[in-house]
């Protein structure tokens, strides 16, 4: 099966037992799989074997959109969005505003306290931050936001100028 791997080699990779890659299969060129290669192959071996060598992958179960940048949303008013994937997504949400803000998705509240300019909620990593600074203490949610398959209502209260969302649509 033909596949394309997106990967940038770094010096730190030599220290790990695996290498993380984005894997795109020819059967679904609009989806990307997150994978890890666990068998090491030297560049010399690749040159020598040129046409044929074995890569062993461990692949996460979800497929993601290859066009993640195109999928990004910017909201300035409450709206309803549609998750066209086959399973809920764990979005990356940046809220621009100040003070105490409550983000509401499908009726579930996700409070943010003492926001200064912006704050980011990464549902996949279950982290809240601003730049490199941990902001978990400013998050009052019990769960992290997720977009269910189909329609998702997004609204908020507080001083919000805009919300940027990387929805991270997923398929099984």
BADRENPA-123035 format. One record per residue: residue number from 0; chain; x, y negated, z of N, C-alpha, C in turn. Coordinates in steps of 0.2 Angstrom, whole numbers, padded with zeros to 4 digits, always signed. Layout:
BEGIN
PT     i   ch     n_u     n_v     n_w    ca_u    ca_v    ca_w     c_u     c_v     c_w
PT   NUM    A       X       Y       Z       X       Y       Z       X       Y       Z
...
***
This chain:
BEGIN
PT     i   ch     n_u     n_v     n_w    ca_u    ca_v    ca_w     c_u     c_v     c_w
PT     0    A   +0004   +0006   +0000   +0000   +0000   +0000   +0004   -0006   +0000
PT     1    A   +0003   -0011   -0004   +0007   -0017   -0004   +0005   -0022   +0001
PT     2    A   +0010   -0025   +0004   +0009   -0030   +0010   +0013   -0035   +0009
PT     3    A   +0012   -0041   +0012   +0016   -0047   +0013   +0017   -0048   +0020
PT     4    A   +0023   -0049   +0022   +0025   -0051   +0029   +0027   -0058   +0029
PT     5    A   +0024   -0062   +0034   +0027   -0069   +0035   +0031   -0069   +0041
PT     6    A   +0037   -0071   +0041   +0041   -0070   +0047   +0047   -0075   +0046
PT     7    A   +0049   -0078   +0051   +0055   -0082   +0051   +0060   -0079   +0056
PT     8    A   +0066   -0077   +0054   +0071   -0074   +0058   +0074   -0079   +0062
PT     9    A   +0075   -0077   +0069   +0079   -0082   +0073   +0084   -0078   +0077
PT    10    A   +0089   -0081   +0080   +0094   -0078   +0084   +0091   -0074   +0089
PT    11    A   +0086   -0076   +0092   +0083   -0072   +0098   +0080   -0065   +0096
PT    12    A   +0079   -0064   +0090   +0076   -0058   +0088   +0081   -0052   +0089
PT    13    A   +0087   -0054   +0088   +0092   -0048   +0089   +0092   -0046   +0097
PT    14    A   +0089   -0049   +0101   +0089   -0047   +0108   +0083   -0043   +0110
PT    15    A   +0078   -0043   +0106   +0072   -0040   +0107   +0072   -0033   +0104
PT    16    A   +0067   -0029   +0107   +0066   -0022   +0104   +0061   -0022   +0098
PT    17    A   +0058   -0028   +0097   +0053   -0028   +0092   +0053   -0035   +0089
PT    18    A   +0050   -0036   +0083   +0049   -0042   +0080   +0042   -0043   +0078
PT    19    A   +0039   -0049   +0080   +0032   -0050   +0078   +0032   -0053   +0071
PT    20    A   +0027   -0051   +0067   +0026   -0053   +0061   +0018   -0054   +0059
PT    21    A   +0017   -0058   +0054   +0010   -0059   +0051   +0010   -0054   +0045
PT    22    A   +0005   -0050   +0045   +0005   -0045   +0040   -0002   -0046   +0036
PT    23    A   -0001   -0046   +0029   -0006   -0047   +0025   -0007   -0042   +0020
PT    24    A   -0012   -0038   +0020   -0013   -0032   +0015   -0016   -0034   +0009
PT    25    A   -0014   -0031   +0004   -0016   -0032   -0003   -0024   -0031   -0004
PT    26    A   -0027   -0027   +0001   -0034   -0025   +0001   -0038   -0031   +0004
PT    27    A   -0035   -0035   +0008   -0039   -0041   +0011   -0034   -0047   +0011
PT    28    A   -0033   -0050   +0005   -0028   -0055   +0005   -0030   -0062   +0009
PT    29    A   -0036   -0062   +0011   -0039   -0068   +0015   -0038   -0067   +0022
PT    30    A   -0036   -0061   +0024   -0035   -0060   +0032   -0028   -0058   +0033
PT    31    A   -0026   -0060   +0039   -0019   -0058   +0042   -0020   -0054   +0048
PT    32    A   -0015   -0050   +0049   -0015   -0045   +0055   -0009   -0047   +0059
PT    33    A   -0010   -0047   +0066   -0004   -0049   +0070   -0001   -0042   +0071
PT    34    A   +0006   -0041   +0070   +0009   -0035   +0070   +0016   -0036   +0073
PT    35    A   +0019   -0030   +0076   +0026   -0030   +0078   +0029   -0024   +0075
PT    36    A   +0035   -0025   +0073   +0040   -0020   +0070   +0044   -0018   +0075
PT    37    A   +0044   -0011   +0077   +0048   -0008   +0082   +0054   -0004   +0080
PT    38    A   +0055   -0003   +0074   +0061   +0000   +0072   +0065   -0005   +0068
PT    39    A   +0071   -0005   +0071   +0076   -0010   +0068   +0079   -0007   +0062
PT    40    A   +0080   -0012   +0057   +0083   -0010   +0050   +0088   -0016   +0049
PT    41    A   +0094   -0014   +0048   +0099   -0020   +0047   +0098   -0022   +0040
PT    42    A   +0101   -0028   +0039   +0101   -0031   +0032   +0105   -0027   +0027
PT    43    A   +0110   -0024   +0030   +0114   -0019   +0025   +0110   -0013   +0023
PT    44    A   +0106   -0011   +0028   +0102   -0005   +0026   +0097   -0007   +0021
PT    45    A   +0094   -0013   +0022   +0089   -0015   +0017   +0092   -0016   +0010
PT    46    A   +0098   -0018   +0010   +0101   -0019   +0003   +0102   -0012   +0000
PT    47    A   +0105   -0008   +0004   +0107   -0001   +0002   +0101   +0003   +0000
PT    48    A   +0095   +0002   +0004   +0089   +0006   +0002   +0085   +0003   -0003
PT    49    A   +0086   -0004   -0004   +0082   -0008   -0008   +0075   -0006   -0010
PT    50    A   +0074   -0001   -0013   +0067   +0001   -0015   +0063   +0004   -0010
PT    51    A   +0066   +0007   -0005   +0062   +0011   -0001   +0065   +0012   +0006
PT    52    A   +0061   +0009   +0011   +0063   +0010   +0018   +0056   +0010   +0022
PT    53    A   +0057   +0013   +0028   +0051   +0013   +0032   +0051   +0008   +0037
PT    54    A   +0045   +0005   +0038   +0044   +0000   +0044   +0038   +0003   +0048
PT    55    A   +0039   +0003   +0054   +0034   +0005   +0059   +0031   -0001   +0062
PT    56    A   +0025   -0001   +0061   +0021   -0007   +0064   +0017   -0005   +0070
PT    57    A   +0016   -0009   +0075   +0010   -0009   +0080   +0006   -0015   +0078
PT    58    A   +0000   -0014   +0076   -0005   -0019   +0074   -0010   -0020   +0079
PT    59    A   -0011   -0027   +0081   -0017   -0028   +0085   -0024   -0027   +0081
PT    60    A   -0029   -0026   +0084   -0035   -0023   +0081   -0039   -0029   +0077
PT    61    A   -0037   -0035   +0078   -0041   -0040   +0075   -0038   -0043   +0069
PT    62    A   -0042   -0045   +0064   -0039   -0048   +0058   -0041   -0056   +0059
PT    63    A   -0037   -0060   +0056   -0038   -0067   +0057   -0038   -0070   +0050
PT    64    A   -0041   -0076   +0049   -0041   -0080   +0043   -0034   -0082   +0041
PT    65    A   -0032   -0081   +0034   -0026   -0083   +0032   -0026   -0091   +0031
PT    66    A   -0032   -0094   +0031   -0033   -0101   +0030   -0035   -0104   +0036
PT    67    A   -0031   -0103   +0041   -0033   -0106   +0048   -0033   -0113   +0048
PT    68    A   -0028   -0116   +0044   -0028   -0124   +0044   -0034   -0126   +0041
PT    69    A   -0037   -0123   +0036   -0043   -0125   +0032   -0049   -0124   +0037
PT    70    A   -0049   -0119   +0041   -0054   -0118   +0046   -0055   -0123   +0052
PT    71    A   -0050   -0127   +0053   -0050   -0132   +0058   -0055   -0136   +0058
PT    72    A   -0058   -0138   +0064   -0064   -0143   +0064   -0062   -0149   +0068
PT    73    A   -0065   -0155   +0066   -0064   -0161   +0070   -0071   -0163   +0071
PT    74    A   -0073   -0164   +0078   -0080   -0166   +0080   -0080   -0173   +0083
PT    75    A   -0085   -0177   +0081   -0086   -0183   +0084   -0093   -0184   +0087
PT    76    A   -0097   -0179   +0086   -0104   -0179   +0089   -0105   -0171   +0090
PT    77    A   -0110   -0170   +0095   -0112   -0163   +0096   -0114   -0160   +0089
PT    78    A   -0113   -0153   +0088   -0115   -0150   +0082   -0116   -0142   +0084
PT    79    A   -0118   -0139   +0078   -0118   -0132   +0078   -0113   -0129   +0073
PT    80    A   -0109   -0124   +0075   -0105   -0121   +0070   -0106   -0114   +0069
PT    81    A   -0104   -0111   +0064   -0105   -0104   +0063   -0099   -0100   +0063
PT    82    A   -0099   -0095   +0067   -0094   -0090   +0067   -0096   -0084   +0062
PT    83    A   -0092   -0084   +0056   -0094   -0079   +0051   -0090   -0073   +0052
PT    84    A   -0086   -0072   +0057   -0082   -0066   +0058   -0087   -0061   +0061
PT    85    A   -0084   -0055   +0063   -0088   -0049   +0065   -0087   -0048   +0072
PT    86    A   -0083   -0053   +0076   -0082   -0052   +0083   -0081   -0059   +0086
PT    87    A   -0083   -0060   +0092   -0082   -0067   +0095   -0075   -0069   +0094
PT    88    A   -0074   -0076   +0094   -0067   -0079   +0093   -0065   -0082   +0099
PT    89    A   -0059   -0083   +0100   -0056   -0086   +0106   -0052   -0093   +0104
PT    90    A   -0056   -0098   +0104   -0053   -0104   +0100   -0048   -0108   +0104
PT    91    A   -0044   -0112   +0100   -0040   -0117   +0103   -0043   -0124   +0102
PT    92    A   -0045   -0127   +0108   -0049   -0133   +0108   -0045   -0139   +0111
PT    93    A   -0044   -0144   +0108   -0041   -0150   +0111   -0047   -0156   +0111
PT    94    A   -0048   -0158   +0117   -0053   -0163   +0119   -0049   -0170   +0120
PT    95    A   -0051   -0175   +0116   -0048   -0182   +0116   -0053   -0186   +0120
PT    96    A   -0051   -0189   +0126   -0055   -0193   +0130   -0052   -0194   +0136
PT    97    A   -0055   -0197   +0141   -0053   -0198   +0148   -0058   -0197   +0153
PT    98    A   -0055   -0196   +0159   -0060   -0195   +0165   -0062   -0187   +0166
PT    99    A   -0068   -0187   +0169   -0071   -0180   +0170   -0075   -0179   +0164
PT   100    A   -0074   -0173   +0160   -0078   -0171   +0154   -0081   -0164   +0155
PT   101    A   -0087   -0163   +0153   -0089   -0156   +0153   -0091   -0154   +0145
PT   102    A   -0087   -0149   +0143   -0088   -0146   +0137   -0093   -0141   +0137
PT   103    A   -0098   -0141   +0133   -0104   -0135   +0134   -0104   -0132   +0127
PT   104    A   -0103   -0125   +0127   -0104   -0121   +0122   -0109   -0115   +0123
PT   105    A   -0114   -0115   +0119   -0120   -0111   +0120   -0123   -0111   +0127
PT   106    A   -0123   -0116   +0130   -0126   -0117   +0136   -0121   -0116   +0142
PT   107    A   -0115   -0114   +0141   -0110   -0112   +0146   -0106   -0119   +0147
PT   108    A   -0105   -0121   +0153   -0101   -0127   +0154   -0094   -0125   +0156
PT   109    A   -0089   -0130   +0153   -0082   -0129   +0154   -0080   -0136   +0156
PT   110    A   -0080   -0137   +0163   -0078   -0144   +0166   -0070   -0145   +0165
PT   111    A   -0069   -0151   +0164   -0062   -0154   +0164   -0061   -0160   +0168
PT   112    A   -0057   -0160   +0172   -0056   -0166   +0177   -0050   -0170   +0176
PT   113    A   -0051   -0176   +0177   -0046   -0181   +0176   -0042   -0181   +0170
PT   114    A   -0045   -0180   +0164   -0042   -0180   +0158   -0039   -0187   +0156
PT   115    A   -0032   -0187   +0154   -0029   -0193   +0152   -0027   -0192   +0145
PT   116    A   -0031   -0195   +0140   -0029   -0195   +0133   -0032   -0189   +0130
PT   117    A   -0029   -0183   +0132   -0031   -0177   +0129   -0029   -0171   +0133
PT   118    A   -0033   -0165   +0132   -0031   -0159   +0135   -0033   -0153   +0131
PT   119    A   -0029   -0148   +0131   -0030   -0142   +0126   -0032   -0136   +0130
PT   120    A   -0037   -0133   +0128   -0039   -0126   +0131   -0038   -0121   +0126
PT   121    A   -0033   -0116   +0128   -0032   -0111   +0123   -0035   -0104   +0126
PT   122    A   -0041   -0103   +0123   -0045   -0097   +0126   -0041   -0090   +0125
PT   123    A   -0037   -0090   +0120   -0034   -0083   +0119   -0028   -0082   +0124
PT   124    A   -0025   -0088   +0126   -0019   -0087   +0131   -0022   -0088   +0138
PT   125    A   -0028   -0090   +0138   -0032   -0092   +0145   -0027   -0097   +0149
PT   126    A   -0026   -0103   +0145   -0021   -0108   +0148   -0024   -0115   +0146
PT   127    A   -0023   -0120   +0150   -0025   -0127   +0149   -0019   -0131   +0149
PT   128    A   -0018   -0135   +0144   -0011   -0139   +0144   -0012   -0145   +0141
PT   129    A   -0007   -0150   +0141   -0006   -0156   +0137   +0001   -0156   +0135
PT   130    A   +0003   -0155   +0129   +0010   -0154   +0127   +0013   -0148   +0130
PT   131    A   +0018   -0149   +0133   +0021   -0143   +0137   +0020   -0143   +0144
PT   132    A   +0015   -0147   +0146   +0013   -0147   +0154   +0007   -0143   +0155
PT   133    A   +0008   -0139   +0160   +0002   -0135   +0162   -0003   -0139   +0165
PT   134    A   -0010   -0139   +0163   -0015   -0142   +0166   -0021   -0138   +0169
PT   135    A   -0019   -0132   +0170   -0024   -0127   +0173   -0028   -0130   +0179
PT   136    A   -0025   -0134   +0183   -0028   -0137   +0189   -0034   -0142   +0187
PT   137    A   -0034   -0144   +0181   -0039   -0149   +0178   -0045   -0145   +0175
PT   138    A   -0045   -0138   +0175   -0050   -0134   +0172   -0054   -0131   +0177
PT   139    A   -0061   -0132   +0177   -0065   -0129   +0182   -0070   -0124   +0179
PT   140    A   -0068   -0121   +0173   -0072   -0115   +0171   -0070   -0109   +0174
PT   141    A   -0075   -0104   +0175   -0074   -0098   +0177   -0071   -0093   +0171
PT   142    A   -0074   -0094   +0166   -0072   -0091   +0159   -0069   -0096   +0155
PT   143    A   -0066   -0093   +0149   -0064   -0098   +0144   -0069   -0098   +0138
PT   144    A   -0069   -0104   +0134   -0074   -0104   +0129   -0073   -0099   +0124
PT   145    A   -0078   -0096   +0121   -0078   -0092   +0115   -0084   -0093   +0110
PT   146    A   -0083   -0092   +0104   -0088   -0093   +0099   -0091   -0086   +0097
PT   147    A   -0097   -0085   +0098   -0100   -0079   +0097   -0101   -0078   +0089
PT   148    A   -0102   -0072   +0087   -0104   -0071   +0080   -0111   -0075   +0078
PT   149    A   -0111   -0079   +0073   -0117   -0083   +0071   -0116   -0090   +0073
PT   150    A   -0122   -0093   +0075   -0122   -0100   +0077   -0119   -0101   +0084
PT   151    A   -0116   -0107   +0085   -0113   -0109   +0091   -0114   -0116   +0092
PT   152    A   -0118   -0118   +0098   -0120   -0125   +0099   -0114   -0128   +0103
PT   153    A   -0111   -0134   +0101   -0106   -0137   +0105   -0108   -0144   +0107
PT   154    A   -0108   -0146   +0113   -0110   -0153   +0115   -0105   -0154   +0121
PT   155    A   -0106   -0161   +0124   -0101   -0163   +0129   -0104   -0169   +0133
PT   156    A   -0102   -0170   +0139   -0103   -0176   +0142   -0097   -0179   +0145
PT   157    A   -0097   -0185   +0146   -0091   -0189   +0148   -0088   -0193   +0142
PT   158    A   -0082   -0196   +0143   -0079   -0201   +0138   -0075   -0197   +0133
PT   159    A   -0078   -0195   +0128   -0075   -0191   +0123   -0075   -0194   +0116
PT   160    A   -0069   -0195   +0113   -0068   -0199   +0106   -0069   -0193   +0101
PT   161    A   -0066   -0187   +0102   -0066   -0182   +0097   -0064   -0176   +0100
PT   162    A   -0066   -0170   +0097   -0063   -0164   +0099   -0061   -0160   +0092
PT   163    A   -0055   -0157   +0093   -0052   -0154   +0087   -0052   -0146   +0089
PT   164    A   -0054   -0142   +0085   -0055   -0135   +0086   -0052   -0131   +0081
PT   165    A   -0047   -0126   +0083   -0045   -0121   +0079   -0049   -0115   +0081
PT   166    A   -0054   -0113   +0077   -0059   -0108   +0079   -0056   -0101   +0080
PT   167    A   -0051   -0099   +0076   -0048   -0092   +0076   -0053   -0087   +0075
PT   168    A   -0057   -0088   +0069   -0062   -0083   +0068   -0058   -0076   +0067
PT   169    A   -0062   -0071   +0069   -0059   -0064   +0069   -0064   -0059   +0066
PT   170    A   -0060   -0054   +0063   -0064   -0048   +0061   -0061   -0042   +0063
PT   171    A   -0065   -0036   +0064   -0063   -0030   +0066   -0062   -0026   +0059
***
